[in-house]
Amino acid sequence: MAVSYKKLDTGEPITQGLANLYLKGERIYLRLPDKLGLGRNKYVATGLSNIHQGRVQARKILTVVNNDILLETFDVTLKKYLPRYRTEAYSLEVDKVIGAKTPLQELWKIYCNYKQSEVRESTHYYLEETIGSKVRELPITDVYDANGIVTHLLSTTTNDYARRVITKLRALFDWCVSKKILSGDNPYKDIAVTLTKSKSKSKPARPLTDDEVSLVLNGLPEQYEQLTKFILATGCRPSEAIGLTWDKVKDDVIVLGSSKVKKGGRTFQSESSKNGTLREFPLTFKVEMALGARRKGLVFTNTQGGLHDYTNYLKAWKRLLPDSTPYSARDTFITRQIELGKPIATIAAWVDNSVKVIETTYYKPTGKVLPA
């Protein structure tokens, strides 16, 4: 199911004759009215992501645009409106460090602030916390000292982690050059290439045996039982099941791809899958049994009726099966469908993956299927 434009939920109806906000994947667009003469169904990218900060900035832009439409002072070049949010928010911060010998850690902070309006909340968290924690721990403050930084990283962390940090520092340096904060050749360019990825890019699939399925369904707290049955029946990602709402459940299909998950007290929401897609999954009898009675809001809730915390779900799971995670339910679905003889291309569409990824990463025979 391809991602198309859909109205951003602002709590207000579509306003005829004025601009409105729409989503395409995780990006926010302005839909301009035809009467402006810019073409039918004219969508303009705001450069903002569908996260809290992005939605706030997009609404500000929309207000200015619609005021100008009403006053008949609309700027058809769009320069008045885009990308105002970025220059206003960061120009002063960037100006302060141009030409200065700014510590690497301060440059990283400015860079993360800049990226906050462009990327998903989970991606920003990864930059700010996962990568940022290593950047803040560095005893080196000179951004040009790439060799010293990589030497320190390799002595304190894994090759793969060092590669990820250096790759992001390479992006930081390029951004600083584009903003005229730094100059010269990127010292991280060649280093990022030499620090190759580890051979196992992804963890191997870990499908569950029948006994293990019984163990988790009977041993997990009751609040996770239907949630786990649903993942086993659809092969969806745990975050997609946790964030599933009843409006995504249609008469004969379920629209999967959007997610909302709480991890360690923080909530991350996405309107599409990590591949930027939405997909339809057949509403089979097994799936309907996992869903239970229809109501409003979230399909699966915790004991207080709210959003499940994935961290708690993971802890409960690992008490039963320390060497697996709730993603093993997804692996189980994929493996069983292959062993049942379902076309891999069909399975790939059901679970939002490529045939190659399923064949090389997810599929792990259980050894139960024998040749005819």
Secondary structure, 3 states (H helix, E strand, C coil): CCCCCEECCCCCCCCCCCCEEEEECCEEEEEECHHHCCCCCEEEEEEEECCHHHHHHHHHHHHHHHHHHHCCCCCCCCCCCCCHHHHHHHHHHHHHHCCCCCCHHHHHHHHHHHHCCCCCHHHHHHHHHHHHHHHHHCCCCCCCCHHHHHHHHHHHCCHHHHHHHHHHHHHHHHHHHHCCCCCCCCCCHHHHHHCCCCCCCCCCCCCCCHHHHHHHHHHCCHHHHHHHHHHHHHCCCHHHHHCCEHHHECCCEEEECCEEEEECCEEEEECCCCCCCCEEEECCHHHHHHHCCCCCCECCCCCCCCCCEHHHHHHHHHHHCCCCCCHHHHHHHHHHHHHCCCCHHHHHHHHCCCHHHHHHHHCCCCCCCCCC
